[in-house]
């Protein structure tokens, strides 16, 4: 799933922010609420490194990584 900083994440955050603003929440609070909503969504959490290199040096990798 897209993580913070990705285009999909930013697009979804903007949509949530607009919805919150329309319901009467201030700009600052709407932005914070949108970020919190996306970060709490289990589908949006990072799945960890996607490559062997992303897991770190071979000698320092934990067993059972995947």
Buried (B, 14 or more C-beta within 10 A) or exposed (E): EBEEEEEEBEEBBEEBBEBBBEEEBEEEEBBBBBBEBBEEEEEBEEEEEEEEEEBEEEEEEEEEEE
